[in-house]
Amino acid sequence: MPPEYDRIEVPAALSGQRLDRVLDQLHGDLSKAQLQKLVRRGQVRLNGRKVLRSNGKVAKGAVLEVAREPSNAEPQVTVLHEEPDFLVVVKPAGWLTHAADRSKVVDLAGHLEALHGPLPTSRGVDRPGVVHRLDRDTSGVLVFARNEETLKILQDQFRAHTVGKRYLALATGHPDGNFIIDAPLGPVPGKADRQMVDEVDGKDATTEVEVLEQFAQHALLACTIRTGRRHQIRVHLTDRGLPVAGDNLYGTRAHVALPGGRVRLALHAERLSFDHPRTGERLTFEAPLPPDLSAALSALRAGS
């Protein structure tokens, strides 16, 4: 099967630089050694033609295509913290938090149960240890309970809105400074997979938004949610005219592609804080942006 390619247009800020330096700037998710190997294999194309040497200069607007290396291995799940009562891990984008049929999809709950032993199933055998969840294409920090007592204590903290949750979102648009969205959310009639702002029957939902960086067409936002409604950040930002890049459910076609041509929901659960279920000590866990979103930001910072 031929490789798939990531397609990137060279930004003005990198015009005239050597190809190897341009690749390093625009593909922060790959090491220099990996990039050189792809060049030697003829799996880097410039304006549609294979390049075999990476010391040539690259012009503004040139189109680079870099092959994605195939891998049969599952993404590594990082364990941030482990103890007898709970696990704190980083969910890779593309994984379900839990799944009813594990023969068809990879799910994080089943993966952790296989590696770390049985998890509590009072919420259902298909949801072992699940305290909260992230959307399939959202990456970031999740906590899993390892016994029924801890599961109940942590769920109570989420229900009481005492858990701290901060996300990073790469949004399309130009926010006018920091702001707070206080807009109730409810299901879209006839569309079970979607939510909308519903001032009449919706449940309370509040999102605090801080603008971290502004680019030509995008903005990097830190979103702290006081509540945990389904698709809360995605719906709130879309309602403000700032859809999350890569969101093919709430965004339009113009908002789907990430810088560099990548397509995935540009949302990452960066930080999670909760009280230790036994000691009451406040705990905070963080996960840096994964390589694909870091690469998208590098492309934006380079002036694409």
C-alpha positions as CSV (number, residue, x, y, z in Angstrom):
1,M,0.0,0.0,0.0
2,P,1.5,3.4,-1.0
3,P,2.2,5.8,1.9
4,E,-0.1,8.7,2.8
5,Y,1.4,12.2,2.7
6,D,1.1,15.3,4.8
7,R,0.9,18.3,2.5
8,I,2.3,21.6,3.7
9,E,2.7,25.0,2.0
10,V,6.0,26.7,2.9
11,P,5.3,30.0,4.7
12,A,7.0,33.3,3.9
13,A,9.0,33.2,7.1
14,L,10.9,30.1,5.9
15,S,11.5,31.2,2.3
16,G,15.0,30.7,1.1
17,Q,16.0,28.3,3.9
18,R,17.5,24.9,3.4
19,L,15.0,22.0,3.0
20,D,16.2,20.2,6.1
21,R,15.7,23.3,8.3
22,V,12.2,23.8,6.8
23,L,11.3,20.2,7.5
24,D,12.5,20.5,11.0
25,Q,10.4,23.6,11.6
26,L,7.2,22.3,10.0
27,H,7.5,18.7,11.2
28,G,8.2,19.0,14.9
29,D,6.6,15.6,15.5
30,L,9.4,13.8,13.6
31,S,13.1,13.7,14.6
32,K,15.8,15.0,12.3
33,A,17.0,11.4,11.8
34,Q,13.4,10.3,10.8
35,L,13.2,13.2,8.3
36,Q,16.5,12.4,6.7
37,K,15.5,8.7,6.4
38,L,12.3,9.8,4.6
39,V,14.4,12.0,2.2
40,R,16.7,9.1,1.4
41,R,13.8,6.9,0.7
42,G,12.3,9.4,-1.7
43,Q,9.3,9.9,0.5
44,V,9.6,13.7,0.6
45,R,8.2,15.6,-2.4
46,L,8.7,19.2,-3.3
47,N,6.1,20.6,-5.7
48,G,5.2,17.1,-6.7
49,R,8.7,15.8,-7.3
50,K,10.8,13.5,-5.1
51,V,13.8,15.1,-3.4
52,L,16.9,13.0,-2.6
53,R,19.0,15.7,-0.9
54,S,17.9,18.1,1.8
55,N,20.4,21.0,1.4
56,G,18.6,22.8,-1.4
57,K,16.8,26.1,-0.8
58,V,13.0,26.2,-0.6
59,A,10.9,29.1,-1.9
60,K,7.8,30.7,-0.3
61,G,4.6,28.9,-1.4
62,A,6.4,25.7,-2.4
63,V,4.4,22.6,-1.5
64,L,6.1,20.0,0.6
65,E,4.7,16.5,0.9
66,V,6.1,14.2,3.6
67,A,5.1,10.5,3.9
68,R,3.6,9.2,7.1
69,E,5.5,6.3,8.3
70,P,3.2,3.3,8.7
71,S,3.0,1.7,12.1
72,N,1.3,-1.4,13.4
73,A,2.0,-0.5,17.0
74,E,-0.6,1.1,19.2
75,P,0.2,4.6,20.4
76,Q,2.0,4.6,23.8
77,V,-0.3,5.5,26.7
78,T,1.6,7.6,29.2
79,V,0.9,6.9,32.8
80,L,1.4,10.1,34.8
81,H,0.6,8.7,38.2
82,E,-0.3,5.2,39.6
83,E,-1.3,4.1,43.0
84,P,-3.7,1.4,44.4
85,D,-6.8,3.7,44.2
86,F,-6.4,5.3,40.8
87,L,-4.5,5.8,37.6
88,V,-3.8,9.1,35.8
89,V,-3.0,8.7,32.1
90,V,-2.7,10.7,28.9
91,K,-5.3,9.6,26.3
92,P,-4.0,9.6,22.7
93,A,-6.2,11.3,20.1
94,G,-8.2,8.7,18.1
95,W,-8.9,6.4,21.1
96,L,-12.3,6.1,22.7
97,T,-12.4,6.5,26.4
98,H,-14.5,3.3,26.6
99,A,-16.3,1.1,24.0
100,A,-19.1,-1.4,24.0
101,D,-17.5,-3.6,21.4
102,R,-13.7,-3.8,21.9
103,S,-13.3,-6.2,19.0
104,K,-13.9,-3.3,16.6
105,V,-12.1,-0.3,18.2
106,V,-9.3,0.5,20.5
107,D,-10.5,1.9,23.8
108,L,-8.5,3.3,26.7
109,A,-10.5,1.6,29.5
110,G,-10.0,-1.8,28.1
111,H,-6.4,-1.2,27.4
112,L,-5.7,-0.1,31.0
113,E,-7.6,-3.0,32.4
114,A,-5.5,-5.4,30.3
115,L,-2.3,-3.8,31.6
116,H,-3.1,-2.9,35.2
117,G,-5.7,-5.5,36.2
118,P,-9.5,-5.4,36.9
119,L,-11.2,-2.0,37.2
120,P,-14.5,-1.3,38.9
121,T,-17.6,-1.9,36.8
122,S,-20.5,-0.4,38.7
123,R,-21.0,2.0,35.8
124,G,-21.2,-1.0,33.4
125,V,-18.8,-3.7,32.2
126,D,-18.0,-1.6,29.1
127,R,-16.9,1.4,31.3
128,P,-14.3,-0.1,33.8
129,G,-12.9,2.5,36.1
130,V,-14.3,5.4,34.0
131,V,-14.7,8.5,36.1
132,H,-15.0,11.0,33.2
133,R,-14.3,10.9,29.5
134,L,-12.8,12.8,26.6
135,D,-14.1,12.8,23.0
136,R,-12.4,10.4,20.7
137,D,-10.3,12.9,18.9
138,T,-9.4,14.9,22.1
139,S,-6.1,14.0,23.7
140,G,-5.1,14.7,27.3
141,V,-5.3,13.9,31.0
142,L,-7.8,11.3,32.4
143,V,-8.2,9.7,35.8
144,F,-9.4,6.1,36.2
145,A,-10.6,4.6,39.5
146,R,-9.2,1.2,40.5
147,N,-11.9,0.3,43.1
148,E,-15.5,1.1,43.7
149,E,-15.0,3.4,46.7
150,T,-12.6,5.6,44.7
151,L,-14.9,5.6,41.7
152,K,-17.7,7.0,43.8
153,I,-15.6,9.6,45.6
154,L,-14.1,10.9,42.3
155,Q,-17.5,10.9,40.6
156,D,-18.9,12.9,43.5
157,Q,-16.1,15.5,43.0
158,F,-17.0,15.8,39.3
159,R,-20.7,16.2,40.1
160,A,-19.9,18.9,42.7
161,H,-17.8,20.8,40.1
162,T,-14.8,20.8,42.4
163,V,-12.5,19.3,39.8
164,G,-10.2,21.7,37.9
165,K,-10.1,21.1,34.1
166,R,-8.1,23.2,31.7
167,Y,-7.9,22.5,28.0
168,L,-5.9,24.0,25.1
169,A,-7.8,24.6,21.9
170,L,-6.6,25.9,18.6
171,A,-9.6,27.9,17.4
172,T,-10.3,29.4,14.0
173,G,-11.0,33.1,14.3
174,H,-10.0,36.3,16.2
175,P,-11.2,36.5,19.8
176,D,-11.4,40.0,21.3
177,G,-9.4,39.3,24.5
178,N,-10.3,36.9,27.3
179,F,-13.9,36.1,28.0
180,I,-16.3,33.9,29.9
181,I,-19.1,31.9,28.2
182,D,-22.1,31.2,30.4
183,A,-24.6,29.4,28.2
184,P,-26.7,26.3,29.0
185,L,-26.3,23.3,26.7
186,G,-28.8,20.6,25.6
187,P,-29.1,18.1,22.8
188,V,-30.0,19.0,19.3
189,P,-33.5,17.6,18.5
190,G,-33.2,14.6,16.3
191,K,-29.4,14.5,16.5
192,A,-28.2,12.5,19.5
193,D,-24.6,13.1,18.7
194,R,-24.8,16.9,18.9
195,Q,-25.3,19.6,21.5
196,M,-26.4,23.2,21.2
197,V,-26.9,26.3,23.3
198,D,-30.4,26.0,24.8
199,E,-31.4,28.9,27.0
200,V,-34.8,27.2,27.9
201,D,-34.1,23.6,28.7
202,G,-30.3,23.3,28.7
203,K,-28.1,22.5,31.7
204,D,-25.8,25.2,33.1
205,A,-22.4,25.4,31.4
206,T,-19.6,27.8,32.0
207,T,-16.3,28.1,30.1
208,E,-13.5,30.6,31.0
209,V,-11.4,31.4,27.9
210,E,-7.9,32.9,27.9
211,V,-6.2,33.9,24.7
212,L,-2.6,32.6,24.8
213,E,-1.5,33.3,21.2
214,Q,-3.1,35.0,18.1
215,F,-2.2,34.1,14.6
216,A,-3.4,35.3,11.2
217,Q,-6.4,32.9,11.1
218,H,-6.2,31.0,14.4
219,A,-5.9,31.5,18.1
220,L,-4.5,29.3,20.8
221,L,-6.9,29.4,23.7
222,A,-6.8,28.0,27.3
223,C,-10.3,26.9,28.3
224,T,-11.1,26.3,31.9
225,I,-14.5,24.6,32.4
226,R,-16.5,24.9,35.6
227,T,-18.9,22.3,34.4
228,G,-18.4,19.2,32.2
229,R,-21.2,19.0,29.7
230,R,-20.9,17.0,26.5
231,H,-18.9,18.8,23.8
232,Q,-19.0,21.9,26.1
233,I,-15.9,23.7,24.7
234,R,-16.6,22.8,21.1
235,V,-20.2,24.1,21.3
236,H,-19.4,27.2,23.3
237,L,-16.5,28.3,21.1
238,T,-18.5,27.6,17.9
239,D,-21.4,29.7,19.3
240,R,-18.9,32.6,19.7
241,G,-17.7,32.2,16.1
242,L,-14.5,30.5,17.2
243,P,-14.8,26.8,16.1
244,V,-12.1,24.5,17.2
245,A,-9.8,23.7,14.2
246,G,-10.4,20.2,12.9
247,D,-13.9,20.0,14.3
248,N,-15.9,18.4,11.5
249,L,-19.0,18.1,13.7
250,Y,-19.5,21.7,14.7
251,G,-17.2,23.6,12.3
252,T,-17.7,24.3,8.6
253,R,-15.5,22.9,5.8
254,A,-13.4,26.1,6.0
255,H,-12.5,25.3,9.6
256,V,-11.7,21.6,9.4
257,A,-8.1,21.6,8.2
258,L,-5.3,22.3,10.7
259,P,-2.2,24.2,9.6
260,G,-0.1,21.9,7.5
261,G,-3.1,20.1,6.2
262,R,-3.6,17.8,9.2
263,V,-7.2,17.0,10.2
264,R,-8.0,16.2,13.8
265,L,-9.8,18.0,16.6
266,A,-7.3,20.5,17.9
267,L,-8.4,20.1,21.5
268,H,-6.2,18.8,24.4
269,A,-7.0,18.3,28.1
270,E,-3.8,19.9,29.4
271,R,-4.5,19.9,33.2
272,L,-6.6,18.0,35.7
273,S,-6.9,18.8,39.4
274,F,-8.8,16.9,42.1
275,D,-8.7,16.0,45.8
276,H,-7.0,12.7,46.7
277,P,-9.8,10.3,47.5
278,R,-8.2,9.3,50.9
279,T,-6.1,12.2,52.1
280,G,-7.9,15.1,50.6
281,E,-4.7,16.6,49.3
282,R,-5.1,18.6,46.1
283,L,-3.4,16.9,43.2
284,T,-2.7,18.4,39.8
285,F,-1.5,16.5,36.7
286,E,-0.5,18.0,33.3
287,A,0.2,16.7,29.8
288,P,2.1,18.7,27.2
289,L,0.6,19.1,23.7
290,P,1.1,16.0,21.6
291,P,3.4,16.1,18.6
292,D,0.7,16.7,15.9
293,L,-0.7,19.8,17.7
294,S,2.8,21.0,18.5
295,A,3.7,20.7,14.8
296,A,0.6,22.7,13.9
297,L,1.6,25.5,16.3
298,S,5.1,25.5,14.9
299,A,3.7,26.0,11.4
300,L,1.6,28.9,12.6
301,R,4.5,30.5,14.5
302,A,6.6,30.2,11.4
303,G,4.1,32.4,9.6
304,S,1.9,30.0,7.6
